[in-house]
């Protein structure tokens, strides 16, 4: 029960830190000043601060200073890599690099407390307990990064899976007389997945004034999926050379379906190899016990040991 309590406290601490850090970025004091200004009330800054909740008066500034400390002592290259990984993961929870670094720190501290809790009644020496704490801190610090990389892999796999269907829909739309931009917008309207959201973001960026070429290149950078890269390269080349978009979409759709079928065949061929270890260590022993168990008992009854 104490272990579950510590794990729950770690999760609550991470969620509370992210919430308070976002409140810190929103500057609650300025929002409260604007609120009193809208009411046309004359109050002092001290009264405004005292009217704020204790979380915004004490915890939010503390979290803000902690995030500033993390950003100040984190190498710029690490912050850029974290930003890049968050972007490839689809920016889960609209996290900033400071928030993610803070989550890693809280997880590391929580794992250290968990290790202390598990070893408090053991006969381990002080040096061994310090070693356990160090391993727990490293594991807790690396766990959010591993989870983020897993999210990136899942997002890429979902994009690869959805791309052929999206190209089919875009081909139908272009053949029906719509433009390429309208076809992307149709994908965004009809579906609710990662690829459709990226097409919708391209349309939104184009409405803000960005060129289609640059918006599509930025979409490729946010995904880093080879299939999407080749598809966008073909679209940009066709746009530059004046080739019909419908023909290019039809060819790309057929190629993506061939690639998806080849990946499925490759996974099917890998299945027997992956099934060897479960069969040898899990399935075969159970079968031997079921088949040979009754025979073994019969042999033992008819020929007792020592007779």
C-alpha positions as CSV (number, residue, x, y, z in Angstrom):
1,X,0.0,0.0,0.0
2,X,2.8,2.6,0.8
3,X,4.3,1.8,-2.6
4,X,1.0,2.6,-4.4
5,X,0.8,5.7,-2.3
6,X,4.2,6.9,-3.4
7,X,3.5,6.2,-7.0
8,X,0.2,8.1,-6.7
9,X,2.0,11.1,-5.1
10,X,4.5,11.1,-8.0
11,X,1.7,11.2,-10.6
12,X,-0.1,14.0,-8.6
13,X,3.1,16.0,-8.2
14,X,3.9,15.8,-12.0
15,X,0.3,16.9,-12.9
16,X,0.3,19.7,-10.3
17,X,3.7,20.9,-11.5
18,X,2.6,21.1,-15.1
19,X,-0.6,22.9,-14.1
20,X,1.1,25.4,-11.9
21,X,3.8,26.0,-14.5
22,X,1.2,26.8,-17.1
23,X,-0.5,29.2,-14.6
24,X,2.9,30.8,-14.1
25,X,3.3,31.3,-17.8
26,X,-0.2,32.9,-17.9
27,X,0.9,35.5,-15.3
28,X,-2.1,35.3,-12.9
29,X,-1.2,38.6,-11.2
30,X,-1.6,40.5,-14.5
31,X,-4.9,38.7,-15.2
32,X,-6.2,39.7,-11.7
33,X,-5.1,43.3,-12.3
34,X,-7.0,43.4,-15.6
35,X,-10.0,41.9,-13.8
36,X,-10.1,44.7,-11.2
37,X,-9.4,47.3,-13.9
38,X,-12.5,46.0,-15.8
39,X,-14.6,46.5,-12.6
40,X,-13.1,50.1,-12.3
41,X,-12.2,49.4,-8.7
42,X,-9.3,51.3,-7.1
43,X,-7.2,48.8,-5.1
44,X,-3.5,48.5,-4.3
45,X,-1.1,45.8,-5.6
46,X,-0.9,44.3,-2.1
47,X,-4.7,43.9,-1.9
48,X,-4.8,42.3,-5.3
49,X,-2.1,39.9,-4.3
50,X,-3.9,39.0,-1.1
51,X,-7.1,38.3,-3.0
52,X,-5.3,35.7,-5.1
53,X,-5.4,32.0,-4.0
54,X,-2.5,30.7,-2.1
55,X,-1.4,28.5,-5.0
56,X,-1.0,31.5,-7.2
57,X,0.7,33.6,-4.5
58,X,3.2,31.0,-3.3
59,X,3.3,27.8,-5.4
60,X,3.2,29.5,-8.9
61,X,6.2,31.8,-8.2
62,X,8.1,28.8,-6.8
63,X,7.3,26.7,-9.8
64,X,8.3,29.6,-12.1
65,X,11.7,30.0,-10.4
66,X,12.2,26.2,-10.6
67,X,11.5,26.2,-14.3
68,X,13.8,29.2,-14.8
69,X,16.5,27.3,-12.8
70,X,16.1,24.3,-15.0
71,X,16.2,26.3,-18.2
72,X,19.3,28.3,-17.0
73,X,21.4,25.2,-16.2
74,X,20.2,23.0,-19.1
75,X,22.4,23.2,-22.2
76,X,20.9,24.9,-25.2
77,X,21.5,21.8,-27.3
78,X,19.5,19.7,-24.9
79,X,16.6,22.2,-24.9
80,X,16.6,22.2,-28.7
81,X,16.6,18.4,-28.8
82,X,13.7,18.2,-26.3
83,X,11.8,20.8,-28.3
84,X,12.3,18.7,-31.4
85,X,11.2,15.5,-29.8
86,X,8.1,17.1,-28.3
87,X,7.3,18.4,-31.8
88,X,7.7,14.9,-33.3
89,X,5.5,13.4,-30.6
90,X,2.7,15.8,-31.6
91,X,3.4,18.2,-28.7
92,X,1.5,16.2,-26.0
93,X,-0.2,18.5,-23.6
94,X,1.4,21.5,-25.2
95,X,4.4,20.9,-23.1
96,X,7.4,23.2,-23.2
97,X,11.0,21.9,-22.7
98,X,11.0,23.4,-19.2
99,X,7.9,21.5,-18.3
100,X,9.3,18.3,-19.7
101,X,12.6,18.8,-17.8
102,X,10.7,19.5,-14.6
103,X,8.6,16.3,-15.1
104,X,11.9,14.3,-15.5
105,X,13.2,15.9,-12.3
106,X,10.1,15.2,-10.3
107,X,10.0,11.6,-11.6
108,X,13.6,11.1,-10.6
109,X,13.0,12.4,-7.1
110,X,9.9,10.2,-6.8
111,X,11.8,7.1,-7.8
112,X,14.5,7.9,-5.2
113,X,11.8,8.0,-2.5
114,X,10.3,4.8,-3.8
115,X,13.8,3.1,-3.6
116,X,14.2,4.4,-0.1
117,X,10.8,3.0,0.8
118,X,11.6,-0.4,-0.6
119,X,15.0,-0.7,1.1
120,X,14.2,0.8,4.5
121,X,13.5,-2.6,6.2
122,X,16.3,-4.5,4.3
123,X,19.7,-5.5,5.5
124,X,21.5,-3.6,2.7
125,X,24.5,-1.5,3.6
126,X,24.6,2.2,3.2
127,X,26.7,2.0,0.1
128,X,24.3,-0.4,-1.5
129,X,21.3,1.8,-0.6
130,X,23.1,4.8,-2.2
131,X,23.6,2.6,-5.3
132,X,19.9,1.7,-5.4
133,X,19.0,5.4,-5.0
134,X,21.3,6.4,-7.8
135,X,19.9,3.7,-10.2
136,X,16.4,4.8,-9.2
137,X,17.2,8.4,-9.9
138,X,18.7,7.6,-13.3
139,X,15.7,5.3,-14.2
140,X,13.2,8.0,-13.1
141,X,15.0,10.6,-15.1
142,X,15.1,8.5,-18.2
143,X,11.6,7.1,-18.0
144,X,9.8,10.2,-19.4
145,X,12.2,10.3,-22.2
146,X,11.6,6.7,-23.1
147,X,7.9,7.3,-22.9
148,X,8.3,10.3,-25.2
149,X,10.2,8.2,-27.8
150,X,7.5,5.6,-27.6
151,X,4.9,8.3,-28.4
152,X,7.0,9.4,-31.4
153,X,7.2,5.8,-32.8
154,X,3.4,5.3,-32.3
155,X,2.7,8.6,-34.0
156,X,4.9,7.7,-37.0
157,X,3.3,4.3,-37.3
158,X,-0.2,5.9,-37.3
159,X,0.8,8.3,-40.0
160,X,2.2,5.5,-42.2
161,X,-1.0,3.5,-41.7
162,X,-3.3,6.4,-42.5
163,X,-1.4,7.9,-45.5
164,X,-2.7,5.5,-48.3
165,X,-6.3,6.1,-47.3
166,X,-5.8,9.8,-47.1
167,X,-4.2,9.8,-50.6
168,X,-7.2,7.9,-51.9
169,X,-9.6,10.5,-50.5
170,X,-7.5,13.3,-51.9
171,X,-7.4,11.6,-55.3
172,X,-11.2,11.3,-55.4
173,X,-11.5,15.0,-54.4
174,X,-9.1,16.2,-57.0
175,X,-10.8,14.1,-59.7
176,X,-14.1,15.6,-58.7
177,X,-12.8,19.0,-59.5
178,X,-11.4,20.3,-56.1
179,X,-8.0,21.8,-55.7
180,X,-5.2,20.2,-53.8
181,X,-5.7,22.6,-50.9
182,X,-9.4,21.8,-50.8
183,X,-8.6,18.1,-50.9
184,X,-6.3,18.5,-47.8
185,X,-9.1,20.4,-46.1
186,X,-11.6,17.6,-46.9
187,X,-9.2,15.1,-45.2
188,X,-9.1,17.3,-42.1
189,X,-12.9,17.6,-42.1
190,X,-13.7,13.9,-42.6
191,X,-11.1,12.3,-40.2
192,X,-9.9,12.9,-36.7
193,X,-6.3,11.5,-36.6
194,X,-2.7,12.7,-36.6
195,X,-2.4,13.0,-40.4
196,X,-5.7,14.9,-40.8
197,X,-4.7,17.3,-38.1
198,X,-1.4,18.0,-39.9
199,X,-3.2,18.7,-43.2
200,X,-5.5,21.0,-41.2
201,X,-2.5,22.8,-39.8
202,X,-1.0,23.3,-43.3
203,X,-4.3,24.9,-44.4
204,X,-4.3,27.1,-41.3
205,X,-0.7,28.2,-41.9
206,X,-1.5,29.0,-45.6
207,X,-4.4,31.1,-44.5
208,X,-2.0,33.1,-42.2
209,X,0.1,33.9,-45.3
210,X,2.7,31.1,-45.5
211,X,3.3,29.7,-49.0
212,X,2.1,26.2,-49.7
213,X,5.6,25.0,-50.5
214,X,6.9,26.2,-47.1
215,X,3.9,24.9,-45.2
216,X,4.3,21.4,-46.7
217,X,8.0,21.4,-46.0
218,X,7.3,22.4,-42.4
219,X,4.8,19.5,-42.2
220,X,7.5,17.1,-43.4
221,X,9.8,18.4,-40.7
222,X,7.2,17.9,-38.0
223,X,6.8,14.2,-39.0
224,X,10.1,12.8,-40.2
225,X,8.2,9.9,-41.9
226,X,9.9,8.8,-45.2
227,X,6.6,8.1,-46.9
228,X,5.4,11.6,-46.2
229,X,8.7,13.0,-47.3
230,X,8.6,11.2,-50.7
231,X,4.9,12.2,-51.2
232,X,5.5,15.9,-50.5
233,X,8.6,15.9,-52.7
234,X,6.5,14.5,-55.5
235,X,3.8,17.1,-55.0
236,X,6.3,20.0,-54.9
237,X,8.0,18.7,-58.0
238,X,4.7,18.3,-59.8
239,X,3.7,21.8,-58.8
240,X,7.0,23.2,-60.0
241,X,6.9,21.4,-63.4
242,X,3.2,21.9,-64.0
243,X,2.2,18.2,-63.9
244,X,-1.4,17.4,-63.0
245,X,-1.8,16.9,-59.2
246,X,-4.5,14.2,-59.8
247,X,-2.1,11.9,-61.7
248,X,0.6,12.4,-59.1
249,X,-1.8,11.6,-56.3
250,X,-3.0,8.5,-58.0
251,X,0.6,7.2,-58.5
252,X,1.6,8.0,-54.9
253,X,-1.6,6.3,-53.6
254,X,-0.8,3.2,-55.5
255,X,2.9,3.2,-54.3
256,X,1.9,3.8,-50.7
257,X,-0.5,0.8,-50.8
258,X,2.2,-1.4,-52.3
259,X,4.5,-0.3,-49.5
260,X,1.9,-1.0,-46.8
261,X,1.3,-4.5,-48.3
262,X,5.0,-5.1,-48.3
263,X,5.3,-4.1,-44.7
264,X,2.5,-6.4,-43.8
265,X,4.2,-9.3,-45.6
266,X,7.4,-8.5,-43.9
267,X,5.8,-8.6,-40.5
268,X,4.1,-11.9,-41.4
269,X,7.4,-13.4,-42.3
270,X,8.9,-12.2,-39.0
271,X,6.1,-13.8,-37.0
272,X,7.4,-17.4,-37.0
273,X,10.8,-16.2,-35.7
274,X,9.2,-14.1,-33.0
275,X,7.0,-17.0,-31.9
276,X,9.9,-19.4,-31.3
277,X,10.8,-18.1,-27.8
278,X,7.2,-18.1,-26.5
279,X,6.6,-21.5,-27.9
280,X,9.8,-23.0,-26.5
281,X,9.6,-21.5,-23.0
282,X,5.9,-21.2,-22.5
283,X,3.7,-23.3,-24.8
284,X,5.8,-26.5,-25.2
285,X,6.4,-27.0,-21.4
286,X,2.6,-26.7,-20.9
287,X,1.9,-29.2,-23.6
288,X,4.5,-31.6,-22.2
289,X,2.9,-31.3,-18.8
290,X,-0.6,-32.0,-20.1
291,X,0.4,-34.9,-22.4
292,X,3.1,-36.6,-20.3
293,X,1.8,-35.7,-16.8
294,X,-0.9,-38.5,-16.6
295,X,1.6,-41.0,-18.1
296,X,4.2,-40.1,-15.6
297,X,1.7,-40.6,-12.7
298,X,0.7,-44.0,-14.1
299,X,4.3,-45.1,-14.3
300,X,5.0,-43.9,-10.7
301,X,1.9,-45.9,-9.4
302,X,2.8,-49.1,-11.2
303,X,6.6,-48.9,-10.5
304,X,7.0,-47.1,-7.1
305,X,10.4,-45.7,-6.4
306,X,12.5,-48.0,-4.3
307,X,10.5,-51.2,-5.2
